[in-house]
Amino acid sequence: MCYNISMKTMQDFHFHTGIHVRAYFSDKQKQIVRFNGGAASFIYNRMVAVNRERHQLKKTESLCPSDKARLAYLDNAYQDTKHLRNTVPFLNDSKIDGYAIANAKQDYQHAWNQFKKVKGTSIPTFHKKDNSYSYGTNCHYSKKSLADFNTVGLFEGSVRFLNKTHIVLPILGTVKIKGSSKMVSRLLARKDTTRIGTVRVSLDNCNNGHLSISLASDSPFHDCYPKTHSAVGVDLNLANFLYDSDGREVHSPKYLKKAEVRLKKAQRKLSRMLETAKKDKRNYWECKNYEEQRIKLAKLHKHVANQRLDFIRSLADEEVKSHDYLFAEDLKVSNLVKNHRLAKAITDSGWRMFLTELQHTASKRGKTCLLVNPKNTTQTCSNCGYVCHGDTRIALGTEEWYCPQCGTYHIRDHNAAINIEEVGLALLRESGVAISIF
């Protein structure tokens, strides 16, 4: 494998996207995924430990020669991948994907960048051991395949498609995959150059394999939806999932609440197995019955998560298809879940997941989505602009109210959605965006 300076990098392409597919690994391939996933976690945790130690040594290096020598050793041994392999011999195993080590170090650096850029993000911490494994690998092209680098794409690299049901990966070899047949077929039929970048290989708690593949091209991956010349404000709440400014109410499916009986029963059974294993002084991770029950519980949780994700994606796509301008509350869910009485209901709703999906779908379909400050959107009359305060303030749980100033009857959530739309349109006008609404 080698590089060619004339070949465009992933960043040089104008459009980027990703696809997620199921991967059906053999038992041998699953062992390799676990091995590489463990190595990636080891590298990440070692970087966390080393940088914590370096932080402490920098305080005393000027006073203690041994601390200065230790700091120099850490800088040499863990900043360069070659030295890292010499320091940790098992990383030279033939089953280790070299890109897994490089990507683990990049993940650590990305975590630091997020800490510096995103408010409320903590410093990188140790990855805890669990029953899921993942690592990143990269697609690279040989010198021979780069002879005509403008046409190199999905079928020539170290990660390449054989057909819509099989893909080749470094170390793992040929892997059977399954995704949206329509989506994968459309991808493989693209005439424009499409490159594969990073591939995230993972095994989840249910022992199911997954591939997340990043793609880049100079032509768009998605078609824009037709213009509707309409705008909508969206209010998210617990009484129902959302209420928009058009008067549409969408009830929350509450998938977690519906599955609670089965989840509790499966969890109690798993807990009893754990207690029995400890009582008999056996390692519970070696007990077949315990592992079977753990997978059953994990599949129940995965089913709930899949139901929620499908509902959110369908609803977001429907809203984006129906409107050109979408506005929603920029809810700080991490703060809202601190209320222990509402935390479970809020997490079951998936508000932040919906807002993220709404923005993502709008951007790839040529629409505009803006998150606005929710301050006073509930307390303001959408007819006269009066802001309820003091004794007139609308209490939590009040679904209907009359404006104290103009007497207009309001449904709480509908009124909030209208205010959100007005705030969003005002922000767009202030930024100089030409708005076309009929």
Rosetta blueprint (number, residue, H / E / L):
1 M L
2 C L
3 Y L
4 N L
5 I L
6 S L
7 M L
8 K L
9 T L
10 M H
11 Q H
12 D H
13 F L
14 H L
15 F E
16 H E
17 T E
18 G E
19 I E
20 H E
21 V E
22 R E
23 A E
24 Y E
25 F L
26 S L
27 D H
28 K H
29 Q H
30 K H
31 Q H
32 I H
33 V H
34 R H
35 F H
36 N H
37 G H
38 G H
39 A H
40 A H
41 S H
42 F H
43 I H
44 Y H
45 N H
46 R H
47 M H
48 V H
49 A H
50 V H
51 N H
52 R H
53 E H
54 R H
55 H H
56 Q H
57 L H
58 K H
59 K H
60 T H
61 E L
62 S L
63 L L
64 C L
65 P H
66 S H
67 D H
68 K H
69 A H
70 R H
71 L H
72 A H
73 Y H
74 L H
75 D H
76 N H
77 A H
78 Y H
79 Q H
80 D L
81 T H
82 K H
83 H H
84 L H
85 R H
86 N H
87 T H
88 V L
89 P H
90 F H
91 L H
92 N H
93 D L
94 S L
95 K L
96 I L
97 D L
98 G H
99 Y H
100 A H
101 I H
102 A H
103 N H
104 A H
105 K H
106 Q H
107 D H
108 Y H
109 Q H
110 H H
111 A H
112 W H
113 N H
114 Q H
115 F H
116 K H
117 K H
118 V L
119 K L
120 G L
121 T L
122 S L
123 I L
124 P L
125 T L
126 F L
127 H L
128 K L
129 K L
130 D L
131 N L
132 S L
133 Y E
134 S E
135 Y E
136 G E
137 T E
138 N E
139 C L
140 H L
141 Y L
142 S L
143 K L
144 K L
145 S H
146 L H
147 A H
148 D H
149 F L
150 N L
151 T L
152 V L
153 G L
154 L L
155 F L
156 E L
157 G L
158 S L
159 V L
160 R E
161 F E
162 L E
163 N E
164 K L
165 T L
166 H E
167 I E
168 V E
169 L E
170 P L
171 I L
172 L L
173 G E
174 T E
175 V E
176 K E
177 I E
178 K E
179 G L
180 S L
181 S H
182 K H
183 M H
184 V H
185 S H
186 R H
187 L H
188 L H
189 A L
190 R L
191 K L
192 D L
193 T L
194 T E
195 R E
196 I E
197 G E
198 T E
199 V E
200 R E
201 V E
202 S E
203 L E
204 D L
205 N L
206 C L
207 N L
208 N L
209 G E
210 H E
211 L E
212 S E
213 I E
214 S E
215 L E
216 A E
217 S E
218 D L
219 S L
220 P L
221 F L
222 H L
223 D L
224 C L
225 Y L
226 P L
227 K L
228 T L
229 H L
230 S L
231 A E
232 V E
233 G E
234 V E
235 D E
236 L E
237 N L
238 L L
239 A L
240 N L
241 F L
242 L E
243 Y E
244 D E
245 S L
246 D L
247 G L
248 R L
249 E E
250 V E
251 H L
252 S L
253 P L
254 K L
255 Y H
256 L H
257 K H
258 K H
259 A L
260 E H
261 V H
262 R H
263 L H
264 K H
265 K H
266 A H
267 Q H
268 R H
269 K H
270 L H
271 S H
272 R H
273 M H
274 L H
275 E H
276 T H
277 A H
278 K H
279 K H
280 D L
281 K L
282 R L
283 N L
284 Y H
285 W H
286 E H
287 C L
288 K H
289 N H
290 Y H
291 E H
292 E H
293 Q H
294 R H
295 I H
296 K H
297 L H
298 A H
299 K H
300 L H
301 H H
302 K H
303 H H
304 V H
305 A H
306 N H
307 Q H
308 R H
309 L H
310 D H
311 F H
312 I H
313 R H
314 S H
315 L H
316 A H
317 D H
318 E H
319 E H
320 V H
321 K H
322 S H
323 H L
324 D L
325 Y E
326 L E
327 F E
328 A E
329 E E
330 D L
331 L L
332 K L
333 V H
334 S H
335 N H
336 L H
337 V L
338 K L
339 N L
340 H L
341 R L
342 L L
343 A H
344 K H
345 A H
346 I H
347 T H
348 D H
349 S H
350 G L
351 W H
352 R H
353 M H
354 F H
355 L H
356 T H
357 E H
358 L H
359 Q H
360 H H
361 T H
362 A H
363 S H
364 K H
365 R L
366 G L
367 K L
368 T E
369 C E
370 L E
371 L E
372 V E
373 N L
374 P L
375 K L
376 N L
377 T L
378 T L
379 Q L
380 T E
381 C L
382 S L
383 N L
384 C L
385 G L
386 Y L
387 V E
388 C L
389 H L
390 G H
391 D H
392 T H
393 R L
394 I L
395 A L
396 L L
397 G L
398 T L
399 E L
400 E E
401 W E
402 Y E
403 C L
404 P L
405 Q L
406 C L
407 G L
408 T L
409 Y E
410 H E
411 I E
412 R H
413 D H
414 H H
415 N H
416 A H
417 A H
418 I H
419 N H
420 I H
421 E H
422 E H
423 V H
424 G H
425 L H
426 A H
427 L H
428 L H
429 R H
430 E H
431 S L
432 G L
433 V L
434 A L
435 I L
436 S L
437 I L
438 F L
